Amino acid sequence: MQYLFEELGSSHGLPALSFSISSLTLIGMLAVITYTAYGMSVMPLNLIKGTRSVVYERLENTEDIDEVEHQIENLKSKCKDGRPLSSKDRRNLEELENKLQLLRRRGRHLDIAERNCCTKLGTALRPLKIILGVFIILVALLFIVALFISNLDKALHSAGISYGFIIFGTNLTNPLNELLLALQPVFPLDYILITVITMYFVLTSMAGIRNLGIWFFWIKLYKIRPKRTCPQALLFLCMILLLIVLHTSYMIYSLAPQYVMYGSQKYLVPSPASSTGSLSGNGTTRICDADAPEDQCIVTRTYLFLHKFWFFSTIYYFGNWVFIGTFLIGLVVSCCRGKKSVIEGEVEADDSDLSDDEYVH
């Protein structure tokens, strides 16, 4: 253990450590693009739109049950004279019986939801949900605007793709960057804001995973459902959230590059009178940038760590554009979708009656 710390302290192991963490951060970027971007759009819109009426859903479910039972009776009437059903009718009968079983389970869950105090409380708090949803979507738009400005600044003023789009200082006004710089002198307001941003990413990521499920490319592995999530899905959920939190360090740099690079450091530009040898103390202060003297402005270790390998920075840069595109697509999809069911995710076709009884009791 002592040898490990000595190697890291002498910078021999720093490139290897940086490469390992950057590789994991790259996987976290894929999770952020998939789940966080979609969750940032779907979570506030679900709060604004709300859920369907329980009474209306029960009435609709009862009508569906009556219709399916009528279809089953029509099929069974074909074999009253002793003739067997054809293979096609047997398949239709089996599908209708499975559908009837699913509708009856759905009816039981709707009955429970109608009597549930949480459902009644949610209806009473509907105005607060709308206000909260509007606030969250405004926060999401603020993050997207800040990310777009940061990426646009890199596209216009960075050193280029072969240098990982590295940029010293900010040339375009970034609202989130300015807010963090204003809060930094008052400890610990900037750390509180960073914690809030991190928790926001975690919550929106959980909302995205809850709505999409856990996927491996085009294969859906697990569903995240209330009181029905299998242990393997919970392990995957925790792993994905850890990778997302790991990528948050670069997301904060993308949202507030000046804050991560130099913080609130400033340097003194001497006036012409003081430059001739006079010690009048006159001069002007400027925010640290690439033109600042090295002895007056020190780049943070976080910034150096993020830009240790230029190709990772290049991938992160293009990943931010994909993140913005995914958010906009998710916003359009969420707006076009209707209201969710009050028992969304509780009843699925692959559930067993035993698991349903355990849930009810």
C-alpha positions in Angstrom: 0.0 0.0 0.0 2.9 2.4 0.8 4.5 1.6 -2.6 1.2 2.4 -4.3 0.9 5.8 -2.7 4.6 6.6 -3.4 4.1 5.7 -7.1 1.0 7.9 -7.3 2.7 10.7 -5.5 5.6 10.6 -7.9 3.1 10.8 -10.9 4.2 7.4 -12.2 0.7 5.9 -11.6 -1.3 9.0 -12.3 -1.7 8.4 -16.1 -2.9 4.9 -15.5 -5.3 6.0 -12.8 -6.6 8.8 -15.0 -7.1 6.5 -18.0 -9.0 3.9 -15.8 -11.3 6.6 -14.4 -11.8 8.2 -17.8 -12.8 4.8 -19.3 -15.4 4.4 -16.6 -16.6 7.9 -17.1 -17.0 7.2 -20.8 -19.4 4.4 -19.9 -21.2 6.8 -17.5 -21.6 9.2 -20.5 -23.5 6.5 -22.4 -25.8 6.1 -19.3 -26.3 9.9 -19.0 -27.2 10.1 -22.7 -29.6 7.2 -22.5 -31.3 7.8 -19.1 -30.5 11.2 -17.7 -31.4 13.1 -20.9 -34.7 11.3 -21.2 -35.5 11.6 -17.5 -34.9 15.4 -17.6 -37.8 15.6 -20.1 -40.1 12.9 -18.9 -40.1 13.6 -15.1 -41.4 17.2 -15.2 -43.9 16.5 -18.0 -45.4 13.5 -16.0 -45.8 15.8 -13.1 -47.6 18.4 -15.2 -49.8 16.0 -17.1 -50.7 13.9 -14.1 -52.4 10.5 -14.3 -55.7 9.2 -15.7 -58.8 9.2 -13.5 -59.2 6.0 -11.5 -62.9 6.0 -11.9 -62.7 6.3 -15.7 -60.0 3.6 -15.8 -62.2 1.2 -13.8 -65.2 1.8 -16.1 -63.1 1.3 -19.2 -61.6 -1.9 -17.7 -65.1 -3.3 -16.8 -66.2 -2.7 -20.4 -63.1 -4.5 -21.7 -63.9 -7.5 -19.4 -67.4 -7.7 -20.7 -66.3 -7.6 -24.3 -63.7 -10.3 -23.8 -66.1 -12.5 -21.9 -68.6 -12.1 -24.8 -65.9 -13.1 -27.3 -65.0 -16.2 -25.2 -68.6 -17.3 -25.0 -68.9 -17.0 -28.8 -65.9 -19.2 -29.3 -67.1 -21.8 -26.8 -70.5 -21.9 -28.4 -68.9 -23.4 -31.6 -68.1 -26.6 -29.8 -71.5 -27.1 -28.0 -72.5 -29.8 -30.5 -69.4 -31.8 -29.8 -67.3 -30.6 -32.6 -63.7 -29.7 -31.6 -62.4 -26.2 -32.2 -60.0 -25.5 -35.0 -56.3 -24.7 -34.1 -56.9 -21.1 -34.9 -59.9 -20.8 -32.6 -58.0 -22.6 -29.8 -55.2 -20.1 -30.1 -57.7 -17.2 -30.1 -59.4 -18.7 -27.1 -56.2 -19.0 -25.2 -55.2 -15.4 -26.0 -58.6 -14.2 -24.9 -58.4 -16.1 -21.6 -55.0 -14.7 -20.9 -56.3 -11.2 -21.7 -59.3 -11.7 -19.4 -57.0 -12.8 -16.6 -54.9 -9.7 -17.1 -57.9 -7.4 -17.1 -59.2 -9.0 -13.9 -55.8 -8.4 -12.2 -55.9 -4.9 -13.5 -59.3 -4.4 -12.0 -58.2 -5.6 -8.6 -55.3 -3.1 -8.6 -57.6 -0.3 -9.7 -59.9 -1.1 -6.8 -56.9 -0.9 -4.4 -55.7 2.4 -6.0 -59.2 3.9 -5.7 -59.3 3.2 -1.9 -55.6 4.2 -1.4 -55.0 7.3 0.7 -51.9 8.2 -1.4 -54.1 8.4 -4.6 -56.5 10.8 -2.8 -53.6 12.8 -1.4 -52.0 13.0 -4.9 -55.3 14.4 -6.3 -55.4 17.0 -3.6 -51.8 18.1 -4.3 -52.3 18.3 -8.0 -51.6 22.1 -8.2 -48.3 21.7 -6.3 -47.3 18.9 -8.8 -48.0 21.2 -11.7 -45.9 24.0 -10.1 -43.1 21.6 -9.3 -43.2 20.2 -12.9 -42.9 23.7 -14.4 -40.0 24.5 -12.1 -38.1 21.3 -13.0 -38.6 21.8 -16.7 -37.2 25.3 -16.4 -34.2 23.9 -14.5 -33.7 21.4 -17.3 -33.9 24.1 -19.9 -31.3 26.1 -18.0 -28.9 23.2 -18.0 -29.5 22.6 -21.7 -28.9 26.2 -22.5 -25.7 26.3 -20.4 -24.4 23.1 -22.0 -25.2 24.4 -25.5 -23.4 27.7 -24.8 -20.4 25.8 -23.4 -20.2 23.5 -26.4 -20.7 26.4 -28.8 -17.8 28.3 -27.1 -15.6 25.2 -27.5 -16.6 24.9 -31.2 -15.7 28.5 -31.9 -12.7 29.2 -29.6 -11.1 25.9 -28.6 -7.8 24.5 -29.8 -9.5 22.0 -32.0 -10.4 18.3 -32.1 -6.8 17.1 -32.0 -6.4 18.8 -28.6 -9.6 17.6 -27.1 -11.4 20.9 -27.7 -9.5 22.4 -24.8 -10.4 26.0 -24.0 -8.9 28.5 -21.6 -11.5 30.9 -20.1 -15.0 31.6 -21.4 -15.8 33.8 -24.4 -19.6 33.5 -24.2 -21.7 34.3 -21.1 -22.9 31.1 -19.4 -25.6 31.7 -16.8 -24.7 28.7 -14.6 -21.0 29.5 -14.8 -21.7 33.0 -13.7 -23.9 31.8 -10.8 -21.2 29.5 -9.4 -18.6 32.1 -9.7 -20.8 34.5 -7.8 -21.5 32.0 -5.0 -17.9 30.8 -4.6 -16.7 33.6 -2.4 -19.4 32.8 0.1 -18.5 29.3 1.5 -20.2 26.8 1.1 -22.9 28.1 -1.3 -21.1 26.8 -4.4 -20.7 23.3 -2.9 -24.4 23.3 -2.0 -25.3 24.2 -5.5 -23.1 21.5 -6.9 -24.7 19.0 -4.5 -28.1 20.1 -5.7 -27.0 19.7 -9.4 -25.7 16.2 -8.6 -28.9 15.1 -6.9 -30.9 16.5 -9.7 -29.0 14.3 -12.2 -29.5 11.3 -9.9 -33.3 11.9 -9.6 -33.8 12.5 -13.3 -31.6 9.4 -14.1 -33.9 7.3 -11.8 -36.9 8.7 -13.6 -35.4 7.7 -17.0 -34.5 4.2 -15.8 -38.0 3.8 -14.3 -39.6 4.7 -17.6 -37.2 2.9 -20.0 -36.1 -0.1 -18.0 -32.5 -1.5 -18.2 -31.3 -2.2 -21.7 -28.2 -3.7 -23.2 -28.2 -2.2 -26.7 -31.5 -3.4 -28.2 -32.2 -6.1 -25.6 -34.4 -5.1 -22.7 -32.9 -6.9 -19.6 -35.0 -5.7 -16.6 -38.0 -3.6 -15.7 -38.0 -1.2 -12.7 -41.4 -1.5 -11.1 -42.8 -0.6 -7.7 -42.4 -3.6 -5.3 -41.7 -5.9 -8.2 -38.1 -5.2 -9.1 -35.8 -8.2 -9.1 -32.5 -8.1 -7.1 -30.4 -8.3 -10.3 -32.2 -5.2 -11.7 -31.5 -3.3 -8.4 -27.8 -4.2 -8.7 -27.7 -2.9 -12.3 -29.6 0.2 -11.2 -27.0 1.0 -8.5 -24.1 0.4 -11.0 -25.7 2.7 -13.6 -26.2 5.4 -11.0 -22.6 5.2 -9.8 -21.4 5.6 -13.4 -23.7 8.6 -13.9 -22.4 10.2 -10.7 -18.8 9.6 -12.0 -19.6 11.4 -15.2 -21.2 14.3 -13.3 -17.7 15.7 -12.8 -17.3 16.3 -16.5 -21.0 17.5 -16.8 -20.3 20.2 -14.2 -17.2 21.2 -16.1 -19.3 21.4 -19.3 -22.0 23.5 -17.5 -19.5 25.8 -15.8 -16.1 25.6 -17.4 -14.6 28.8 -15.9 -15.6 27.7 -12.4 -14.0 24.3 -12.8 -10.9 25.7 -14.5 -9.9 28.7 -12.4 -12.7 29.2 -9.9 -13.0 32.8 -8.9 -9.3 33.5 -9.2 -8.3 37.0 -10.5 -5.0 38.5 -11.3 -3.6 42.0 -11.2 -2.8 43.9 -14.3 -0.3 46.6 -13.4 -1.0 50.1 -14.7 1.6 51.9 -16.9 2.7 54.0 -13.9 3.4 50.9 -11.8 5.2 49.1 -14.6 8.0 51.7 -14.7 9.1 50.8 -11.2 6.7 52.9 -9.1 5.1 51.1 -6.2 1.9 53.0 -6.3 -0.2 49.9 -6.2 -2.5 51.0 -9.0 -3.8 48.3 -11.4 -6.9 46.5 -12.5 -8.0 43.0 -11.7 -9.2 40.6 -14.3 -10.7 37.1 -14.3 -8.1 34.4 -14.9 -7.8 33.1 -18.4 -5.2 31.7 -20.8 -3.4 35.1 -20.9 -2.9 35.3 -17.2 0.6 34.9 -15.6 1.2 31.3 -14.4 2.3 32.5 -11.0 -1.0 34.3 -10.4 -3.5 31.9 -11.8 -3.4 28.2 -11.1 -5.4 25.7 -13.1 -7.4 23.3 -10.8 -6.4 19.7 -10.5 -9.9 18.6 -11.6 -9.4 20.4 -15.0 -6.0 18.8 -15.5 -7.4 15.4 -14.6 -10.2 15.8 -17.1 -7.9 16.7 -19.9 -5.1 14.2 -19.3 -6.0 12.4 -22.5 -7.3 14.5 -25.4 -9.3 11.7 -27.1 -11.5 11.3 -24.0 -12.2 15.0 -24.0 -13.1 14.9 -27.7 -15.5 12.0 -27.1 -17.1 13.9 -24.2 -17.5 17.0 -26.3 -19.5 15.1 -29.0 -21.3 13.3 -26.3 -22.7 16.6 -25.0 -24.2 17.3 -28.4 -25.8 13.9 -28.4 -27.1 14.6 -24.9 -28.8 17.8 -26.0 -30.3 16.0 -29.0 -31.6 13.1 -26.8 -33.2 15.6 -24.4 -35.0 17.4 -27.2 -36.3 14.1 -28.7 -37.4 12.9 -25.3 -39.2 16.3 -24.8 -41.1 15.9 -28.0 -42.0 12.2 -27.3 -43.1 13.1 -23.7 -45.3 15.9 -25.0 -47.0 13.6 -27.6 -47.8 10.9 -25.1 -51.0 10.9 -23.2 -51.5 10.6 -19.4 -50.1 7.6 -17.6 -52.3 5.1 -15.8 -52.5 5.4 -12.1 -51.3 1.8 -11.8 -48.5 2.2 -14.4 -46.1 -0.7 -14.2 -48.0 -2.7 -11.6 -49.7 -5.1 -13.9 -47.9 -6.8 -16.8 -48.8 -9.8 -19.0 -45.8 -11.8 -17.7 -46.9 -11.6 -14.0 -48.1 -14.7 -12.3 -51.3 -14.8 -10.1 -49.1 -15.8 -7.1 -47.0 -12.7 -7.4 -50.2 -10.6 -7.8 -51.7 -12.1 -4.6 -48.5 -11.4 -2.7 -48.6 -7.8 -3.9 -52.2 -7.4 -2.9 -51.9 -8.9 0.6 
